[in-house]
């Protein structure tokens, strides 16, 4: 149900963007430009794109509120499921041993022909 409503919400959002982009720019923004009567003219009130924008914007807001409410109601439990967890036991493997370290400066390394710097 939630996924279906989310897809419908995305379609409404895309339609709202498309309707807004199809509208003619009259300059001034928010109906302040164009004819002296602005948005209150008979043509402005009956314009299909204006009504479609209003309806889609209202649906978008209502769907947003509805999806937020539905997401909080259908939220899963906040407990951690430990049924599949495997118990951790310390490993019984022997500890790795480091190889013996040879001192490169000692004369017992077999390279006694190189004089040491002092």
NUSE-684327 format. One line per 10 residues: number of its first residue (from 1); for each residue x, y, z of N, C-alpha, C. Coordinates in nm, 4 decimals. Atoms other than C-alpha are relative to their C-alpha. Layout:
// residues N
NUM> X/Y/Z/X/Y/Z/X/Y/Z; ...
//
This chain:
// residues 118
1> 0.0830/-0.1191/0.0000/0.0000/0.0000/0.0000/0.0874/0.1254/0.0000; -0.0874/-0.1164/-0.0107/0.2768/0.2431/0.0954/0.0746/0.0238/-0.1309; -0.0740/-0.0134/0.1255/0.4726/0.1731/-0.2235/-0.0902/0.0531/-0.1104; 0.0945/-0.0488/0.0991/0.1650/0.2278/-0.4387/-0.0256/0.1491/0.0178; 0.0239/-0.1420/-0.0255/0.0924/0.5619/-0.2715/0.1234/0.0838/-0.0296; -0.1231/-0.0710/0.0311/0.4554/0.6604/-0.3098/0.0168/0.0196/-0.1503; -0.0055/-0.0125/0.1462/0.4397/0.5925/-0.6849/-0.1021/0.1035/-0.0477; 0.1012/-0.0997/0.0355/0.1165/0.7943/-0.7116/0.0495/0.1399/0.0354; -0.0554/-0.1284/-0.0440/0.2872/1.0755/-0.5198/0.1054/0.0503/-0.0988; -0.1023/-0.0381/0.0982/0.5785/1.0752/-0.7651/-0.0641/0.0422/-0.1317
11> 0.0697/-0.0375/0.1235/0.3377/1.0879/-1.0606/-0.0647/0.1374/0.0149; 0.0599/-0.1314/-0.0249/0.1541/1.3827/-0.9041/0.1078/0.1084/-0.0035; -0.1091/-0.0977/0.0003/0.4867/1.5608/-0.8504/0.0483/0.0282/-0.1413; -0.0441/-0.0195/0.1380/0.5926/1.5052/-1.2113/-0.1042/0.0778/-0.0796; 0.1066/-0.0726/0.0693/0.2546/1.6265/-1.3396/-0.0030/0.1460/0.0437; -0.0021/-0.1368/-0.0499/0.2780/1.9354/-1.1179/0.1139/0.0793/-0.0633; -0.1128/-0.0664/0.0654/0.6209/2.0198/-1.2579/-0.0323/0.0284/-0.1462; 0.0334/-0.0183/0.1412/0.4960/1.9705/-1.6136/-0.1022/0.1118/-0.0188; 0.1035/-0.1030/0.0131/0.1883/2.1909/-1.5616/0.0584/0.1380/0.0295; -0.0623/-0.1288/-0.0323/0.3958/2.4664/-1.4026/0.0882/0.0474/-0.1154
21> -0.0875/-0.0391/0.1105/0.6454/2.4604/-1.6890/-0.0780/0.0361/-0.1263; 0.0804/-0.0319/0.1180/0.3666/2.4780/-1.9488/-0.0664/0.1366/0.0093; 0.0670/-0.1284/-0.0154/0.2262/2.8006/-1.8054/0.0793/0.1119/-0.0659; -0.0612/-0.1144/0.0667/0.2938/3.1249/-1.9849/0.0504/0.0963/0.1060; -0.0576/-0.0955/-0.0931/0.5228/3.3636/-1.8044/-0.0559/0.1381/-0.0314; 0.0571/-0.1322/0.0194/0.3507/3.6977/-1.7559/0.0868/0.1077/0.0619; -0.0893/-0.0988/-0.0591/0.6397/3.8659/-1.5771/-0.0506/0.0477/0.1348; 0.0382/-0.0535/-0.1303/0.6416/4.0025/-1.2268/-0.0196/-0.1068/0.1049; 0.0185/0.1104/-0.0937/0.5691/3.6671/-1.0659/-0.1195/0.0201/0.0910; 0.1142/0.0030/-0.0911/0.2752/3.5792/-0.8426/-0.1184/0.0833/-0.0499
31> 0.1145/-0.0709/0.0563/0.0277/3.7444/-1.0803/0.0091/0.1508/0.0096; -0.0134/-0.1450/-0.0144/0.1670/4.0956/-1.0309/0.0135/0.0708/-0.1339; -0.0199/-0.0650/0.1295/0.2340/4.1583/-1.4010/-0.1103/-0.0355/-0.0955; 0.0980/0.0335/0.1027/0.0444/4.1310/-1.7250/-0.1127/0.1000/-0.0033; 0.1152/-0.0897/0.0089/-0.3064/4.2746/-1.7359/-0.0196/0.0737/0.1330; 0.0193/-0.0753/-0.1237/-0.4101/4.5388/-1.4826/-0.0869/-0.0722/0.1015; 0.0873/0.0683/-0.0952/-0.6734/4.3116/-1.3318/0.0654/-0.1218/0.0633; -0.0760/0.1103/-0.0597/-0.4160/4.0355/-1.2603/-0.0724/-0.1320/-0.0080; 0.0598/0.1337/-0.0014/-0.5408/3.6908/-1.1614/-0.1502/0.0013/0.0230; 0.1420/-0.0037/-0.0315/-0.8891/3.8094/-1.0747/-0.0893/0.0172/-0.1233
41> 0.0829/-0.0108/0.1201/-1.0033/3.8393/-1.4359/-0.0716/-0.1329/-0.0247; 0.0762/0.1211/0.0307/-1.2534/3.5903/-1.5773/0.0883/-0.1006/-0.0719; -0.0898/0.0891/0.0724/-0.9840/3.4513/-1.8070/0.0986/-0.0658/0.0962; -0.0987/0.0536/-0.0943/-0.7355/3.4068/-1.5220/-0.0608/-0.1031/0.0938; 0.0647/0.0919/-0.0936/-0.9835/3.2341/-1.2920/-0.0405/-0.1296/-0.0681; 0.0477/0.1180/0.0709/-1.1061/2.9952/-1.5603/0.1108/-0.0715/-0.0756; -0.1097/0.0604/0.0746/-0.7660/2.9105/-1.7006/0.0228/-0.1438/0.0461; -0.0150/0.1426/-0.0318/-0.7185/2.5349/-1.7189/0.1305/-0.0282/0.0742; -0.1289/0.0274/-0.0640/-0.3503/2.5391/-1.6262/0.0054/0.0525/0.1435; 0.0034/-0.0533/-0.1362/-0.4159/2.7557/-1.3227/-0.0768/-0.0937/0.0925
51> 0.0789/0.0938/-0.0815/-0.6832/2.5198/-1.1969/0.0740/-0.1327/0.0192; -0.0743/0.1259/-0.0106/-0.4711/2.2149/-1.2734/0.1153/0.0138/0.0989; -0.1091/-0.0219/-0.0954/-0.1808/2.3666/-1.0804/-0.0520/0.0002/0.1424; 0.0586/-0.0064/-0.1346/-0.4034/2.4387/-0.7818/-0.0398/-0.1399/0.0493; 0.0458/0.1342/-0.0388/-0.5530/2.0890/-0.7796/0.1190/-0.0924/0.0254; -0.1164/0.0873/-0.0185/-0.2190/1.9121/-0.8252/0.0812/0.0403/0.1228; -0.0727/-0.0444/-0.1195/-0.0540/2.1259/-0.5570/-0.0719/-0.0451/0.1270; 0.0769/0.0472/-0.1155/-0.3348/2.0434/-0.3152/0.0146/-0.1498/0.0209; -0.0189/0.1449/-0.0105/-0.3088/1.6727/-0.3939/0.1408/-0.0341/0.0489; -0.1383/0.0257/-0.0418/0.0688/1.6884/-0.3511/0.0159/0.0215/0.1503
61> -0.0108/-0.0283/-0.1441/0.0405/1.8447/-0.0040/-0.0751/-0.1064/0.0803; 0.0774/0.1016/-0.0727/-0.2326/1.6022/0.1056/0.0685/-0.1370/-0.0034; -0.0714/0.1281/0.0093/-0.0357/1.3019/-0.0224/0.1246/0.0007/0.0872; -0.1190/-0.0093/-0.0845/0.2753/1.4257/0.1567/-0.0355/-0.0223/0.1464; 0.0445/0.0171/-0.1389/0.0895/1.4505/0.4866/-0.0469/-0.1431/0.0234; 0.0477/0.1377/-0.0142/-0.0813/1.1142/0.4295/0.1129/-0.1018/0.0017; -0.1138/0.0931/0.0007/0.2452/0.9377/0.3445/0.0815/0.0108/0.1283; -0.0732/-0.0159/-0.1262/0.4142/1.0845/0.6511/-0.0743/-0.0679/0.1146; 0.0795/0.0656/-0.1045/0.1293/0.9660/0.8731/0.0035/-0.1516/-0.0159; -0.0032/0.1440/0.0247/0.1262/0.6236/0.7090/0.1365/-0.0596/0.0336
71> -0.1346/0.0493/-0.0308/0.5022/0.5888/0.7505/0.0213/-0.0146/0.1498; -0.0169/0.0124/-0.1450/0.4804/0.6490/1.1249/-0.0863/-0.1115/0.0576; 0.0894/0.1049/-0.0503/0.1897/0.4055/1.1711/0.0520/-0.1382/-0.0368; -0.0422/0.1321/0.0468/0.3291/0.1186/0.9643/0.1483/-0.0252/0.0216; -0.1425/0.0181/-0.0261/0.6828/0.1527/1.0963/0.0213/-0.1322/0.0739; -0.0316/0.1269/-0.0640/0.8413/-0.1748/1.1996/0.0438/0.0190/0.1440; -0.0416/-0.0103/-0.1391/0.9421/-0.2560/1.5537/0.1432/0.0502/0.0080; -0.1338/-0.0573/-0.0162/1.2491/-0.0849/1.6891/0.0940/-0.0965/0.0722; -0.0853/0.0977/-0.0663/1.3836/-0.4020/1.8504/0.0904/-0.0689/-0.1018; -0.0945/0.0700/0.0864/1.6833/-0.5836/1.7079/-0.0304/-0.1488/0.0056
81> 0.0295/0.1422/0.0083/1.6107/-0.9357/1.5889/0.1310/-0.0786/0.0140; -0.1226/0.0760/-0.0251/1.8736/-1.1687/1.7321/-0.0179/-0.1495/-0.0228; 0.0240/0.1429/0.0184/1.7262/-1.5015/1.6212/0.1029/-0.0639/-0.0926; -0.0972/0.0557/0.0938/1.9812/-1.5472/1.3419/0.1444/0.0283/0.0408; -0.1359/-0.0342/-0.0423/2.2791/-1.4198/1.5352/0.0717/-0.1254/0.0494; -0.0792/0.1140/-0.0458/2.5539/-1.6754/1.5902/0.0786/0.0415/0.1234; -0.0760/-0.0357/-0.1213/2.7159/-1.6883/1.9316/0.1487/0.0102/-0.0329; -0.1424/-0.0194/0.0236/3.0716/-1.5609/1.9289/0.0786/-0.0628/0.1135; -0.0876/0.0631/-0.0984/3.3218/-1.7806/2.1042/0.1433/0.0326/-0.0379; -0.1390/-0.0292/0.0344/3.6921/-1.7089/2.1286/0.0599/-0.1159/-0.0790
91> -0.0609/0.1013/0.0857/3.8881/-1.8937/1.8637/0.1109/-0.0728/0.0760; -0.0999/0.0818/-0.0671/4.1138/-2.1762/1.9798/0.1253/-0.0165/-0.0858; -0.1170/0.0110/0.0872/4.3712/-2.1242/1.7043/0.1240/0.0467/0.0752; -0.1222/-0.0424/-0.0686/4.7329/-2.0998/1.8203/0.0411/0.1395/-0.0457; -0.0436/-0.1361/0.0301/4.8795/-1.7526/1.8341/0.1143/-0.0053/-0.1006; -0.1089/0.0015/0.0978/5.1024/-1.6732/1.5362/0.1302/0.0467/0.0651; -0.1309/-0.0359/-0.0549/5.4725/-1.6554/1.6150/0.0774/0.0769/-0.1047; -0.0784/-0.0828/0.0906/5.6980/-1.3935/1.4650/0.1297/-0.0727/-0.0346; -0.1275/0.0642/0.0366/6.0037/-1.5161/1.2689/0.1155/0.0687/0.0745; -0.1127/-0.0598/-0.0710/6.3412/-1.4599/1.4340/0.0555/0.1180/-0.0790
101> -0.0496/-0.1218/0.0620/6.4817/-1.1158/1.3629/0.1520/-0.0046/-0.0050; -0.1453/-0.0053/0.0150/6.8355/-1.0903/1.2242/0.0435/0.1445/0.0098; -0.0540/-0.1340/-0.0152/7.0401/-0.7885/1.3187/0.0923/0.0280/-0.1175; -0.0843/-0.0234/0.1175/7.1853/-0.6457/0.9952/0.1338/0.0647/0.0340; -0.1251/-0.0663/-0.0371/7.4605/-0.4604/1.1849/0.0961/-0.0923/0.0735; -0.0897/0.0901/-0.0729/7.5994/-0.7602/1.3653/0.0974/-0.0670/-0.0965; -0.1009/0.0651/0.0831/7.9167/-0.9263/1.2343/-0.0283/-0.1474/-0.0154; 0.0326/0.1417/0.0110/7.7671/-1.2700/1.2853/-0.0979/-0.0270/-0.1134; 0.0943/0.0182/0.1102/7.5340/-1.2142/0.9879/0.0679/-0.0556/-0.1229; -0.0692/0.0592/0.1122/7.8053/-1.3424/0.7541/0.0557/0.1025/-0.0955
111> -0.0480/-0.1056/0.0888/7.8900/-1.0097/0.5937/0.1035/0.0827/0.0751; -0.1016/-0.0667/-0.0806/8.2068/-0.9203/0.7835/0.0981/0.0788/-0.0848; -0.0935/-0.0705/0.0865/8.3904/-0.7778/0.4788/-0.0365/0.1476/-0.0156; 0.0415/-0.1399/0.0115/8.1904/-0.4545/0.4877/0.0325/0.0694/0.1302; -0.0336/-0.0703/-0.1253/8.3384/-0.2090/0.7362/-0.1211/0.0785/0.0512; 0.1072/-0.0740/-0.0644/8.1024/-0.0518/0.9815/0.0370/0.1475/0.0121; -0.0246/-0.1449/-0.0126/8.0704/0.3271/0.9824/-0.0067/0.0388/0.1472; -0.0019/-0.0400/-0.1411/8.1597/0.4937/1.3105/-0.0116/0.1478/0.0167
//
